[in-house]
């Protein structure tokens, strides 16, 4: 469901400003408006590698569409050049932060 929502939001952004705005602007909008749709609440869910790869695939496909390529090396290069982290990396950082907050809340509760 989250992937479908991301595709809908990203395609809407791409349809409205796709070729009029620079790639940098489009990716900034995707990162700030669409990626949170994909990752909402996932830091609290156990995910295996297949799930994480599936989340990364969604972003990789969008990069393929934006840069008109099917080469994954080019996609990864573009992601590095635009400092666009994959969802699995973002989710790992958010999960660490969530677990720290949860652990602190539990330790404060039982003092």
HELIX and SHEET records of a PDB file:
HELIX    1   1 UNK A    2  UNK A   17  1                                  16    
HELIX    2   2 UNK A   23  UNK A   29  1                                   7    
HELIX    3   3 UNK A   30  UNK A   34  3                                   5    
HELIX    4   4 UNK A   35  UNK A   39  1                                   5    
HELIX    5   5 UNK A   42  UNK A   44  5                                   3    
HELIX    6   6 UNK A   49  UNK A   67  1                                  19    
HELIX    7   7 UNK A   72  UNK A   81  1                                  10    
HELIX    8   8 UNK A   87  UNK A  109  1                                  23    
END                                                                             
